[in-house]
Amino acid sequence: MIDPVSGEHVNDQPRNGPLAARLPLLSPASLGAEQQAVYEALTGGPRADGGSGPYGFVDAEGRLLGPFNAMLYSPAVGMPLQDLGAALRFRTAFTKREREIATLVVAAHLRSDYEWYAHERLGRRAGLSEDEIDALREGRAPMLADARERLVHEAARQLVAEHDLADAVYAEAVATLGRPAVVELVTLVGYYSALATQLRVFRVGVPDGEPAPPWPGNGADGGPAQDG
């Protein structure tokens, strides 16, 4: 993972390397009662998708990956945090494409490897094309035919870049999406920004064996490769 401010690679080493994840993965057998409740909410809820989800968030030993392991360390925060995430993913009025467009804008802006890894796969399942995904990863506006999707993209882009919405975009969002959806969109961007920050601080990358996203300027897209 590249810090978007300093350009420093903060999580490009293997999990057991010198930049190993700062929060050891917790075994299900080691969890207390409150931690177990969070674990069950995550693994037994809609994220599990019957065990056939498009990305891995549980390893072969049953330990949680990505941002979910951190939720176990503080169940008092982890439980409402996971519930907020579930609400944003499964209980808003946004289409799956709209939701994944906004989430991928956050992941790309913050260059969050795991967040991109997970939601790139969810985006494909939602119907995003490779051209659309590439544009979002590179920070470009994808060619979106749907007016709502274009507005979701622009609003999410402004929120991550400026932490605000211009009056014109806000007015258009209210007129097109409605006030409840604007509240949900602002909250979604804030939630995934918070997760990206946790992932950076705790040095959490993609699961073992999965390639990190080819961020622009990191060698894969024609820019200079940087030392890890």
C-alpha positions in Angstrom: 0.0 0.0 0.0 1.3 3.5 -0.9 0.6 6.3 1.5 -1.1 8.9 -0.8 0.5 11.8 1.1 4.1 10.7 1.6 4.4 8.1 -1.2 5.9 5.7 1.3 5.1 2.0 0.8 3.6 1.1 4.2 2.4 -2.5 3.5 4.2 -4.1 0.6 6.0 -6.7 2.7 4.7 -10.2 3.3 2.7 -10.7 6.5 5.7 -12.2 8.2 8.2 -9.6 7.0 9.6 -6.5 8.7 6.4 -4.6 8.0 4.1 -7.4 9.2 0.6 -6.5 10.2 0.5 -4.7 13.5 -2.5 -6.6 14.9 -2.0 -10.3 15.0 -4.8 -12.3 13.4 -7.1 -13.7 16.2 -8.0 -17.3 16.2 -11.7 -18.1 16.7 -10.7 -20.4 19.6 -9.1 -17.4 21.4 -12.1 -15.1 21.4 -14.0 -13.9 24.4 -17.8 -13.8 24.5 -18.0 -10.2 23.1 -15.4 -10.9 20.4 -17.3 -14.1 19.5 -20.5 -12.1 19.0 -18.7 -9.7 16.5 -17.1 -12.7 14.8 -20.5 -14.4 14.3 -22.1 -11.2 13.1 -19.5 -11.0 10.4 -19.2 -14.6 9.4 -22.9 -15.4 9.7 -24.3 -12.3 8.2 -24.8 -11.2 4.6 -21.1 -10.6 4.0 -20.5 -14.4 4.1 -22.8 -14.8 1.1 -23.1 -18.5 1.8 -19.4 -19.0 1.7 -19.2 -18.1 -2.0 -18.4 -14.4 -1.8 -16.1 -13.0 -4.5 -13.3 -12.1 -2.0 -11.6 -13.7 1.0 -12.2 -12.3 4.4 -11.6 -15.5 6.4 -8.4 -17.5 6.1 -8.0 -21.3 6.2 -7.8 -21.2 10.0 -11.0 -19.2 10.3 -9.3 -15.9 11.2 -10.7 -12.7 9.9 -8.8 -10.7 7.3 -8.9 -7.1 6.0 -10.5 -4.6 8.4 -12.5 -7.2 10.2 -9.7 -8.6 12.4 -9.4 -5.1 14.0 -13.1 -5.1 14.9 -12.4 -8.1 17.2 -9.9 -6.1 19.2 -12.5 -3.6 20.4 -16.0 -5.3 20.3 -17.6 -2.2 21.7 -16.5 -0.3 18.5 -16.3 -3.3 16.2 -19.9 -4.4 16.6 -21.5 -1.1 15.7 -18.9 -0.5 13.0 -19.7 -3.8 11.3 -23.4 -3.1 11.6 -22.9 0.3 9.9 -21.0 -1.4 7.2 -23.7 -4.0 6.7 -26.3 -1.2 6.6 -24.4 0.7 3.9 -23.8 -2.4 1.8 -27.2 -4.1 2.1 -29.8 -1.7 3.4 -29.5 1.5 1.4 -31.4 2.6 -1.7 -28.3 2.6 -3.9 -27.9 0.0 -6.7 -25.0 -2.3 -6.3 -23.2 -0.5 -9.2 -23.7 2.9 -7.5 -22.5 1.6 -4.2 -19.4 0.0 -5.6 -18.5 3.1 -7.8 -18.5 5.2 -4.6 -16.5 2.7 -2.6 -13.9 2.2 -5.3 -13.5 6.0 -5.5 -12.5 5.9 -1.8 -10.3 2.9 -2.2 -8.4 4.4 -5.2 -8.0 7.9 -3.7 -6.5 6.4 -0.5 -4.7 3.6 -2.3 -6.1 1.0 0.1 -5.0 -2.3 -1.2 -7.4 -4.6 0.6 -10.3 -2.2 0.1 -9.7 -2.2 -3.6 -9.0 -5.9 -3.7 -12.4 -6.6 -2.1 -14.6 -4.0 -3.9 -13.0 -4.5 -7.3 -14.4 -8.0 -7.1 -17.8 -6.8 -5.8 -17.8 -4.2 -8.5 -17.4 -6.8 -11.2 -20.2 -8.9 -9.7 -22.3 -5.8 -9.8 -21.7 -5.3 -13.5 -18.8 -2.8 -13.7 -16.8 -3.3 -16.8 -13.0 -3.6 -16.9 -12.8 -0.2 -18.6 -14.9 1.3 -15.8 -12.8 -0.4 -13.1 -9.6 0.7 -14.7 -10.8 4.3 -14.9 -11.8 4.3 -11.2 -8.4 2.8 -10.2 -6.5 5.4 -12.1 -8.6 8.3 -10.7 -10.4 9.0 -14.0 -14.1 9.6 -14.5 -15.5 6.4 -16.1 -17.8 6.6 -19.1 -21.1 6.1 -17.3 -24.3 6.3 -19.3 -26.5 6.5 -16.2 -27.0 10.0 -14.8 -27.3 8.8 -11.2 -24.1 6.9 -11.4 -22.3 9.9 -12.8 -23.6 12.0 -9.9 -22.6 9.3 -7.3 -19.1 9.3 -8.8 -18.7 13.0 -8.8 -20.1 13.4 -5.3 -17.8 10.7 -4.0 -14.8 12.2 -5.8 -15.5 15.6 -4.2 -16.0 14.1 -0.8 -12.6 12.2 -0.8 -10.7 15.1 -2.4 -12.2 18.1 -0.6 -14.2 16.6 2.3 -17.2 18.7 1.1 -19.6 19.0 -1.7 -19.9 22.1 -3.9 -23.3 23.8 -3.7 -24.1 22.8 -7.3 -23.3 19.1 -6.8 -25.1 19.1 -3.5 -28.2 20.6 -5.0 -28.1 18.1 -7.9 -27.6 15.2 -5.5 -30.6 16.2 -3.4 -32.8 16.7 -6.6 -31.6 13.4 -8.2 -31.0 11.1 -5.3 -33.0 12.6 -2.4 -31.9 13.8 0.9 -31.8 10.3 2.6 -29.6 9.0 -0.1 -27.2 12.0 0.2 -26.9 11.2 3.9 -26.2 7.6 3.1 -23.6 8.5 0.4 -21.7 10.9 2.7 -21.7 8.2 5.4 -20.5 5.6 3.0 -17.6 7.6 2.0 -16.7 8.4 5.6 -17.1 4.7 6.6 -14.8 3.4 3.9 -12.3 6.2 4.5 -12.2 5.1 8.2 -11.6 1.5 7.2 -8.9 2.5 4.8 -7.2 4.5 7.6 -7.3 1.4 9.9 -5.9 -0.8 7.1 -3.0 1.6 6.6 -2.2 2.1 10.3 -2.4 -1.7 11.0 -0.4 -2.6 7.9 -3.1 -4.8 6.4 -2.7 -5.7 2.8 -4.4 -8.2 0.4 -4.7 -11.8 1.4 -1.6 -14.0 0.9 -1.2 -15.1 -2.7 -3.3 -12.2 -4.1 -1.6 -9.4 -6.2 -1.7 -5.9 -4.9 -3.5 -3.4 -7.1 -1.4 -1.8 -9.8 -1.7 1.8 -8.7 -0.7 4.5 -11.2 2.9 5.5 -10.8 3.9 2.2 -9.2 5.5 0.6 -12.2 2.5 -1.4 -13.5 0.9 1.5 -15.3 4.0 3.0 -16.8 5.1 5.0 -13.8 8.4 4.4 -12.0 8.5 1.4 -9.7 9.3 2.4 -6.1 11.3 0.4 -3.5 9.2 -1.2 -0.8 
